[in-house]
Amino acid sequence: MFTFDKLSKRPRLFQRMTGLTLEEFICLLDKFQTSWQIFVQDEFLSKERKRVFGGGRHSRLLSLEDKLLFILIYTRIYPLMIVQGAFFGFEDSRACDWIKRLLPVLDRACGFSHVRPRRENGRSLEEILKEFPELKEFGITLDGVERAKRRPKNPEKLKSEYSGKKKRHTRKNVIIASPKNRFVLFLSHTRDGTVHDKRVIDEENLSCNDPTISACTDSGFQGLKIGNMKAATPKKNTKFHKLSDSDKEQNRAISSVRVSAEHAIAGVKISRSVQDIYRNMTDGMDDLLMSVACGLHNLRVVHRQGF
């Protein structure tokens, strides 16, 4: 049975199981404690109760460290509920309850740590980059992220969630990342796999009045316009319009910058919960798992690159 006291004595195994080093875990724990106290206040202490909070059966996750360890192992490894429960000594139904309870707490803790990507509709890129003014020199990169999911039984979802690109049913997000250090600055809301990447970012209603901000994207964002932002996309080679040597050189320059978005996505997908086939049935869980995965990736970037 896993506990923080046991696993922390094996730092290498601890990092492989949670995706975080002990130092990163301790830094996140402080914000997680604040987030947990808010959850307890909202869900238990502020409501009328027939018995005092804390009554009833005792939890197997007694310490705050064990609670954070539990949810980090779930997001990192993404085991079946019965396996997750066996890790901590209880049945799968209780494991499911704890996951639904702790995942929003972890997401809020990432927000308190200033590592959760911005997600509000109608935001301006100036506001997003306000904390990182040096990125005006490096620009930003955009890319789409698709995650496989189980084949839905609903006939409407069967069509709307099918991605012709991946040839399977998927869920999709678009990220904006820093080419300097792969920090995920913005995460779109989760959409069906059939929605085009450009449409996803268009419907986020982002704005930009600063013409000095530039972005590098792939060919899926042809014609992208976000205010006065300069968007560079690679030119396509067609049968009637072959690429010249200068066009090829320009495409290589764009790709050398844009590849940082691919590296950011690889860092996010260290969390198997957004890498493996999505199988949760709760509404909104896919969006929440992606937000947490991006937050944990940014936490690693901050601590390991001194950003």
N, C-alpha and C positions, 0 to 999 in steps of 0.2 A: 504494500500500500504506500502511495506517495505522500510525503509530507515535506514541508519546506526544510525542516531541520535535517531530514535524511538526505534530500537531494542537494542541498546547498553544500554538503561536504564533498560533492563530486562536481566541481565547477564546469568541467567540460561536458559532462552529461546534462547538467542543468541548462547550459546554453543550447544544446541540441534539442532538448525537450521543450524549451520555452521560446527560443529565438532571441533571448536577451542574456547578457552577462549578469553576474550578480550585482555589479555596480549599477547597471541600467535598471535592474529589477528594484533595487533599493530606492533609486531616484523616482521611479514610477509609483512606488508603494506609498509615498507621502501624498501624492495627488489622489491615488486610489482611496486612501483613507478618508479624505475630504469628500470624495464622490460617494463613498459608501454611507457616510453620515447623512448626506443629503437624501439618499435613497431611503434610509431608515426613517428619517423625519417625515418624508412625504408619504411613505407607504404604511407606516405603523404608528408613529407617535402623534401625528396630526389627526388621526381618525379615532372615533369612539371604539373602544375595545371592551369585551366582556372579561378579559383577563389581562394582566400586565404583560407588556412586551417582554419576550424571553421565556414565557411559559410554554408548556407542551414538550414534545420530544426534542432532545438535544441534537444539535447539528454535528455532523462529522467534520465540517469545515469550521473549526472553532476560532482559529486565529485569522487575522486579516491576511497574513502571508500565505496561508493555505488557500484562501479564497482567490487571491490574485494568481497563485500558482495553478489552481484548477482551471481558470478561464484562459490563461496563457497557453497551457498545454492543449486545450481544446482548439484554440485558433491556430496553433502551430502545427499540430498533427492531424486534427480533424478526424478523430476516431468515431466509430459507432457509439451510440449512447450506452450500450451495454458494456463496451470496453472502457469508456470514460468513467462510468460508475465503478467498474472493477478496479480501476487505478486508485480510487479514493475510498473504496470499501462500502459502497451502497448500490442500490438497484438502479436500473436505467431510467425509471420514471423520475426519481429524485435528481438524477444527473440532468435530465431535461429541464426540470424546474430551475435548477441552479444556473444553467446556461442562459435561460430566458431572463433570469434575475441579474446576473453578473455582467452580461455582455454590454447592456446600456451603461452600466456603472464604469466599465473599462473605457468605453467610448468617451464618456464625460471626463474621465481622468486624463485621457490623451488631450482633450481640449484644455484642461487646466494646465497641462504641461506645454501648451502652445505648439504641439506637433500634429494636431488634427488638421487636415486640409480644409480650406474654406469651402463652403457648400451653398451659400445663400444665393438665391436667384436675384438677378439685377445688380450684382456687384460690379464695380469697376476694377479694371486691372491695376489702376493706380493704387487702390486701397489694398489689393492683394499683395502688391510689391512694396508697400509702404515700409514693411519691416525689413525688406531686403533691397535697399536702393542700389546696391552694386550690380543687381541683375539687369539694370537698364543697359549696362555695358555688354553683358553676355546674352541678353534676350531670354526668351522662354521657348519651350517645346510643347507640342500637343500630340497626343496619341490616344487611340482607342484601346480599351481592354475588354476582351470577351471571355466569359467564363461558362463552361459547359454545365448543363443542368439535365436532370432526368426528363425524359419525354413526357410532356403533360397529357393528362387524360381529357382536359377540357378542349373541345373542338376549336374554340376561338383562340385559345393560347397555343394550340398546336400549330396554327398558322402564323400568329404574330410573333412567337418566340423563335421561329426557325431562321437561322442565319445561313444565307446562301453562300457566304464567304467560308464559314467553318463547316458547312454541310451537316449541321446538327442544331439542336435547340440550345440557345445561350441567353445569358444576361449581359448587358453592356454598360460600360462607363467610359467617360473621356477624362483624362487627367491632363493637368498643366504642370510641368515639372521644370526645375532649374537645370540648365545644362552644366552649371558649375559643379554641383555636388549631388544631383539626382533627388533633391528635396521636392516632394509633391506639394505644390502650392494650392492646387484647386482640384476638387473631385466633383464631377457631375452627378446628378441623381441617376439611379439605376434604371435602365430602360430595357425594352425587349430587344432580342438579338436582331430582329429584322430592321430596326431603325438605323439609318445611315449615320456615320460618325459626325459628319458636318451638321446634320439636323439636330443631333443631340446637343452640340455646343451652341447652335443658333438658338435653341429653345431655352438655354440657360440665361439668355438676355444679358450677357456680359457687355460692358461698355469700356471704351478707352478713348480719352481725349489727348493723350500724350503721343505725338508722332514719333518720338524717339524710341518707343518700345517696339521691338521686333520679335517675330516668332518664326520658328522653323517647324514645318509639318510634313507629313507624307502626302502622297497624291490623293488620299481619301478626303482631303480638305481643300480641294481645288475650288477657288472662288470664295474662300472664307473671308469675311469682313467683320471686324470687331472695332467699330469706331475708326479712329485714325491709326490703328496698329498696322504695322507693315508685316504681312505674312508671306514667307518664302516657301514655295512648294516646288518639288522637282518637276521638270518638264518630261512629258511622256514621249516615248519613241513610237511612231506610227508608220504604217506602210507608205503613206504619202508624204510624211514629214519626218525625215530621219534627223536624229540629233547630231549637231555639229560638235567639234572637239571642245569648243567653249561651253556648249550646253552640258556636255558630259562632265567637264571640270566643275561647272556650277552645281550640278547634281551631287557630285562627290563632296563639295564643300557643305551643302545643306545636310547631306547624310551624316557627315562627321559630327555635326552639332545635334541633329535629331536623334542620333543613336542613344543619347543620354536618357531620352524618354523610355527607350527599350530597357535600359539598365535600371531605371526607376521601377518599371513594371516588374522586372525580375526580382528586385528587392522586396516589392510588395508581395509577390507570390512566394516568398519564403514561407508565408502563412499558407498551409495546405488548405485552409478553409476557403480560399479564393483561387486555389490552383486545381484541386480535385473537383470531380463532378458534384455540383451543388445538390443537396438532397434534403434540406430542411423544408418544412411545410408551413411554418409560421410566416404570415405576411410581414414584409419589411425586413426579414432576417438577412436576406441577401445583400441589401443596401447597408445594413449595420455591420455585417462582417467585412465588407469592402472598406468602410470608413475606419474600422479598427485596424485592419491590415495596413492601410496607408499611414495611420498614426504610429503604429509600431515601427514601420519602416523609417519614418521621419525621426523617431526617437533614436534609432540606431545611427542614422546619419549625423544627428546633432552630437552624440557622444563619441562617435568613432572618427569623425572628421573635424571636430572642434568648431562646428558651424554656429 
